[in-house]
């Protein structure tokens, strides 16, 4: 039995030879990329599982930013409620003090109530330090020393983070520039790219830059190993750039945190200097001689000297009640409107000024001290949330790329319908050849 033949370009081609050629084409189509690999048939179940896993992860992480936003919102709401409650407590303490002052004697005010306020101020400072898990102080002089040391430490920490950022940020820009130059060359390539090494100038420049950046050395090594797949190489390099981007983002956040801590340390130091004096000087009895406390102690004695902050001493009898002294001075001041020297009027002014300083110590200044530490605790929590958000985004980036690659892998392989299509194509070729054969 003989097989029919056909004629091509004047030559007779037996049908068995044609079929052999078609089979060879099919064999080539079915050959894997690597000659050492086995033909991988498509597994529909694994393909579906990989895609469902990828999509489920994307859906699961879609709300992550919202979660962190809610955490930040809740933290800020808690801070607002806490500060409002603290303000209410301090307002009540201030009202109580205002009610006690008029019926107190100058001696009782000086020897009992002002020292109590001094102790309460120290308690407020130590309580605020406790909020931050920091050691307190035995007196306000030590508190001032701590505040000065804290400011020095915070400034050093801020400078260190700023220096780190100034090192890492240029690295990120260099990585981006080198990868961008390579991509631009690929876009303009006149023929298909088999490997990134097809562009030696850009590839060598990229490798030189990336090898100098320790944080992305492993990404470069992985990209070099995938030399047969330029698309995979670019994906790996993109991931390396994103990794360095997260390094820079974390440093920016940490620098922001240190800047806020330094500013807060400056405010606390200034606040303590205001109430205690810049040097924390004290008398033999432990009472401050400078700042708001020093001014108040000096003014509440019969021997109060005339100073820049007390031009008209007003205490003549330590056992006299505050309200009595105010009444006496008010009567005399009323008669000074006829042109006489305003001695009583000015004494009354200085008296009210000293009392107002004392009231601010009881309420306003204690509030500020505690509020600073509440703010510090909240800021620490907020920065932790924001740092967690950055870390989560980086992990999601890596996992998402891994699942995308897994889905792409299982979506590949030779599917049954593709094999059937191969044979249909071969059959069409054969029919066309047979239909056009020359007898």
Secondary structure by P-SEA (a helix, b strand, c coil): cbbbbbbcccccccaaaaaaaaaaaaaaaacccccccccccccaaaaaaaaaaaaaaaaaacaaaaaaaaaaaaaaaaaaaaaaaaaaaaaaaaaaaaaacccccaaaaaccaaaaaaaaaaaaaaaaaaaacbbbbccaaaaaaaaaaaaaaaaaaaaaaaaaaaaaaaaaaaaaaaaaaaaaaaaacccccccccccaaaaaaaaaaaaaccccaaaaaaaaaacccaaaaaaaaaaaaaaaaaaaaaaaaaaaaaaaaaaaaaaaaaaaaaaccccccccccccccccaaaaaaaaacccccccccccccccccccccaaaaaaaaaaaaaaccccccaaaaaaaaaaaaaaaaaaaaacaaaaaaaaaaaaaaaaaaaaaaaaaaaaaaaaaaaaaaaaaaaaaaaaccccaaaaaaaaaaaaaaaaaaaaaccc
